[in-house]
Amino acid sequence: MNPIVINGTVLCDNITGIPRYVYENVVRLDKLIEGTGLDVRIAYRDDGRPIHLPELKNIRLVPLKSIPYFYNLAVLPAYLRRTHAFYVGLASDMLLTRRSVVVLHDIRPLVMDTDKGFFRFKFWVHCLSTKWFAQRVFTVSDNQRHLISEKLGIPLDKIGITYNGWEHMKNVTPDESIFDKMPGVKKGEYFYALGSLAKHKNFKWIREVARRSPDKTFVVAGGKDLRAFGDDAEAKDTHNVFYPGYVSDAENAALMKHCKLFLHPAVFEGFGIPPLEAPLLDYVVVDTETTGLNPEDGAKLIEIGAVKVKNGRIVDTYSQLINPQMIVPPHITQLTGITTYDVSGKPTVKHAMKEFERWLGFETPFLAHNATFDLKFLDWATAETWPNRPLFDHPFLDTLEMSRDIHPEIRHHKVADLIKRYHVADVEQHRALSDAMQEQALYQIMCKEYFLGA
């Protein structure tokens, strides 16, 4: 049986980012192939650095002596030919061999001007060789899958997705000693960001926010690349921004455990998924119809509509008329089409909220346009249903505020205005489910506009 050879040179680097992806896949593969008879090998450039792997039972390590530039160009290809091996590149590392599968994590250098010209040229050659030689290509997000297909002309059905995971952190014991290195950082009182300090990660945004918020504390962990911050002075610790440098899994676990909020300012990618795609994976868009403007003035819920999104796709919808136990005002009927007859015999708010919460799920984040309006009524309905729980305690995002952030020059940000601006629909129907579906479409469009234009 011909061997399967994985390029493991990145495992001689710190285990973070792409090396982490390779490490976790190799460790799990070692267990999966037990008893299969497969001959799997890790070939790596032997330059004196240790390879960071636990003892493997079913995968053989093959050190290959080479100077850096000749390893991928000559030494590893020669080994593959000599052993008649099938090549697996898990770290965006393609060789000129047709018996191969490659994971192309992202093609940032082709779409962002943050790298030196020679590196971009090498990356173009690498991407073209992937297109011409690899039997199959994988990437780590649906966003990158479509971008790779668009930029390189690789058919979508030839590109698979292998998402990154977080499970390796579950068994990590936090190392609290990291706080000894930063005496100015108090547990529970800082904002945390993690990643290599490269330009495309946009950590300068955190620096700018810190300048505007001198009373807030920020911790940015990761290898220091001063080019991302313009000059040496700006990359150093300030009174409210701390750079501990590369942190171990245990130190990262402690920093994650005690932070107020985790920040991910990258404008392109990070953690194996772009922020453009991350907020689009799992959420619910909620819309309500009511008899008036304020529950404190006696207005009641008459309809809840919602759209549930998983992995960026609508998987379920919810629509429920509610009996407000009052007459629906004529102007509300004129606006929504909902009559008193329509809601008579429907569940009361207590029954409707119990059903809606079961459908929504515990602490599921939700989106709404002008969310403060919907929250007033959802808070009221929650208190009516569960007297000991005064708030509709789900994290939320207001797409009205998002629209204002993207286009401060525009005066009107109502759903009726935005659906026309973005060509989603011609009219707002003022029914909860249809409005929620329009708002979900608006959110996806605004996410792309916001992150790609950031």
N, C-alpha and C positions, 0 to 999 in steps of 0.2 A: 504494500500500500504506500502510495506516495505521501510524503509528509505535508503538513500544513504549517507554514512558517508565519509567525506574527513578528512584526518589527517592534522590538521592545526598548529601543534606545531611549525614548522619553522617560522610561521608568528609572533612569539614572538621575533625573531631575527631581525637584521637590514634587511631592504628590499633591498636585492641585490643578484644577482646570482640566485640560486634555490628558495629562498624565493620570489624573484621578479616574477619568473615563476608562483609560486603558487598564489601569490597575484593577478596578472593580470587575471589569469584564473578564480579565485573565483569571482572577481568583475564583470567580464563579464558574468559568469554563473548566477549570481544573477539576472541579467536583462533578460537573455534568458529564464529562467524557469518561469517567471511571467505568471500566468494564466494556467499553465500546471497541477497543482495539485501535482507535485513532491515534496517529502519530502526530502530535502537536508540539511545536517547538517555538521558543522565544529566542530570536536572534537579536543581538544587540552589539553596539560598538564598544569594544573593550578598551577604554582609555584610562583605566585606573579607578574610575568612580564605581562605587557599589551600585548594584541594581536593587531597587527597593521593592522586594517581593517577599512574602512569607515562603516557607518551604512548600514546594509544589510536589504533589504525588504523581501526577499524570502528564505534566508538561515538562519538557526538557529544555534547559537553558543552554544556548549556544553563543558563547562570546566570540566575536570576530575582531581581530586586530585591524585597526585602520585609523588613518588620520581623518578629521571631520568631513571634508568635502568629498572624499573618495568612497565613503561607506555606502551611501545611497546610489552613487553613480556607478561604482564598479564592484566593490567587495560583496555587498549583499546580493546584487543580481547574479554574480558569478556563483555564489553559494546556492541560489535558487536553481540555476541551470544544472549545477553539478548533482543536486539531490532530486531534480525533477519535481520540485515542490510547488504547491499552490500557495500564493501569497495573500496575506490579510494585513491591510494597513489600517490600523485603528486610530491613527493620529494625524490624519490628513497627509499621509506620506505615501505617495504613489511611485511605483517603479514601472519601467517600460516593459511590462509583461502582461500578456493577455489572460494568463491563468491567475486572476486576482479579483479581490473584492476590496473596496476602499470606503472608509468613513471620511467624508469631507465635512468637517464640523461646521464651517461657515466659509463664505467667500468675501468676507469683509474687505480685504485689500483690493478687490475689484470694484467695490462700490463706494468706498470711503478713502479720501485722500489724506490718510494719517500715517502712511508708511513711506520709507525711502524708496526711490525709483527702482533701484536694483532689486530690492526685495519684492516689489510688486511685479517686476519682470519675471523673477524666478517663480512667483506664485502663479502667474499666467501660464508658464510652461507646465507647472505641476497640474493645474486645472485642465489644460488641454490634453495632457497625457492621461489623466483620469477619464476624460471624455472618450479618447480614442482606444484605450487599452482595457479599462476595467470592465469585467463582465457585469458587475452590479455595483451600484453606488448607494451608500447610506449617509444620512445626515441626522441631526439631532432635533429638528423642529419642522413643522409643516411650513412655516415661513421660509426657512432655508431651502426646503425641498422645491418650492415654487421658484425661488430666486435662482437656484442652481439651474433649474430647467430653463428659465428665461434667459439667463446670461450665457450659459454654456451650450444651450441647445440639446441637452440630454432629455430624452422622453421621460415624462413623469412616471410612467409605469416601470422605468428602470431604476428609480430612486426610492429607496425605502427609508423609514424613520426608526431610529432607536433612541428613544428619549433617555436623557440622563436621569439618575435617581438620587435620592437623599437617604436611602435606608442605612447606608454605612454609618450615619451619625447616631442612629438609635442606641447603639451600645457603647458610645463614647462617654467616658466619665469627664465632666467639665474640670478643667485645670484652673482653679481660682487664682493661682499665682500670677496670671497675666495682669491682674490689677495692681500688683506690686510694681510693675514696670511703668504704670501710669497713675501716679498718686493723685493727679487732678481729676480722675474719672471716678465718679460715684455710681455704684450699682443702682440700676433702675432709673438713672437720670441722664442717659446719653442716647444718641442716635447712632446706629451702627451701619457701616457699609463694608463690603468685602470684595476683593478682586485685585488682579494685577493693575498697577497704576499706569495704564497705557492711555493714550489720548482718546481712543474710541470709547473708553469706559466712562468718560465725562465726569470724573471726580472733581473737576474744576467747579462744577455746579454746586457740590457740597461746600467747597471753599467759599463760593459767593454767598450761599445761604448762611453760612456761619458768620460771615462779615456783617450780614444784615440782622443776625440774631445773636448778639454777643452774650446773651444770658443763657444760651443753649450750648450743650456739649456734643461733639461729634467724634467718633472713632472710625478711622479708615484703615482697615487691615489689608495687607497685601504687599508683594514685592515692590520696592520703590523704583520707579522710572521717572527721574526728575524732568524728563522731556515733556511729560504730561502736564506739568505745572508751570512751564515757562522758564523759571530760573530756580536756583538753589534755595533762595530765601523763602519763596512761597511754598516750597515742599516741606519745610520744617514745622515742627510743632508750634502752635500758637497757644494763646490762653484757653481756647475752646475747641481746637482741632488737634487730635492726637493720631500719630502714625506709628503703630507698634511694629510695622514691617510684616514679614511673613509670619503667620501663626500656625501652630499645629492644630490638628483636629480637636484635641482636648481644650486648647486655648480658645479656638473658635466656638466650641460648644458653650464655654463659659460666657463669652461675649454675646452670643446669641441669647442665652438664657436670661441675661440681666438687662438687655437693651430695652428702651422705651418703644423703639420702632426700628425695623430694618429698612434701609434705603437701598434702592437699586437704580442709580441714575444713568446707567449705560444707554446710549442712543442707538446701539446696534444689537449687542448680544451680551450674554453672561449667564453662568450657571447652565449652559447648554440650551438656553432658550432666550430669544430676544424679548425685551420688555414689550415690544409691539404685540407679541403673541401671548405673553404671560397673563395679562389681565383678561384675555379673551377666552381662557380655557374653561373655567367653571364659575358661573355666576347666575343670578336670576334678575331679570328686569321686571319691576313691579309698577303698576299704574292703578289708580283708584278713580272712581266716580263718586261724587258726594251730593248731598242736598244743599250745600252751602259752602262757605269759605272757612268756617272755624267751628270746631266741635264745642268750644266754650260758649258759643252762641246758639247751641242746639242743633247744629248741622250733623248729619249722620252719613255713614258709608252706605252706598247702594250697590257698589260693584267693585270687585277686585279682579284684576287680570294680571297674568304673569307669564313670562317665557323663561324656561330653564335651559341653560346652555352648558354643555359638557364638551371639553376638548374643542371649543370654538364653534360648535354646531348645536342648533336647537334640537333638543331631545324630548321636550315635553312642554305642554302649555296648561295653564290653569285659568278658568273663567267661572266666576260665581256671582250671580245677583244676590243681594242681601235685602231682607225685609227691614226697613228702618223703623217700622211701627209708627209711621207718620205719613202724611200726604206728600208725594213728590211735587215740589213747586213747579208751576207751569213753565217758568223760564229754564229750569233744569231739563224738563221733558223736551222743550224746544231745542236745547243744546245737544242732549245725548240721545233723545228718542226713547228714553226709559220712562215708563208711566207707572202710576201707582198700581195699576192692574198687573203690570209685569212683575213687580216685586212682591205682591201679595202671595202668600203661600210659600215664599222662599225662606231659607234658613235665616234665623236671627243672627246678629253679629257674633254672639258667643259661639254658636255652632259653626258659623262660617270661619271664624278665626282658628278654631281648633283644627278644622279640616285643612285650612291653608298652612298652618304651622307644620302639620304632619307632611304635607306635600313639599313645603319649602326646605325643611331639614334644619338641624341644629346649627346655629351661628353661620348659616350660609350668607355670604356677602350678596348684597343686592344693589342694583342701580335704579335710579329714578330721575326723571327730569323735573327740576324744581322739587327736590326730594324733601325739603322742609315742609312743603304742603302735605305730601303723602304721609310723612312721618307723624304729623300732628294727629291725623286720623288713625293711623296704625297704632300709635302710642295710646290713644283714647280707647281703641278697640281692645288692645292688650290688657289695659287696666280694667275694662268692663268684664273681660273673660277670666283673667287671673288677677284678683285684687292685690295679691302679694308681689306681683310683677308689674311695676308701673310703666315700663318702657318696652318697646319693640326692639329688643337688644340684638340687632344684627348690624355688622359693619356695612357701611353703604358708601356709594359714590354718587355725587350729583352731577349729571351730565350738563345741566344748565351752567354750573360753575366751570366745567371743563370747556364748554363752548366759549364762555367769556374769556377764559385764559388763552384760548387759541386765537380768537378774533376780538381783541378789545376795541378795535375800531368800528365794529358793527353794533348798531344800537339795539336791534331786536334779536332775542335768542329763544323765542317761544318755539315749541315743537312745530307749530303751523308754519313758521318762517323757515326753520331748518330743513324740514322735509322737502320744501321747494328748492332751497339753496343747494342741497345735496342730491336732488332728483330722486328722492326716495318715494314720494307720493305727491299728489296734487292737493289733497285736503286731509286734515286731521279729523277723524271720525268721532272723537270724543266718546269712545267706548274703551273700556279698560284693556281688553286683550289686544285689540287692533292697535291701540296707542302704544302698548308695551312692545309690540312687534316692530312698530316704526321706530321707537326709541332704541331698540336693540340694533337695528340697521344703522341708525345715526351714530351710536356708540362705536361700532366697528369702523365706520368711515372716519370719525374724529380721532380714534386711536391711531390710525395710519397717518392721518394728517399731522397729528401732534408729535408722534415719535419720529417720523421720517423727516419732519421739518424742524425738529428740536436742534 
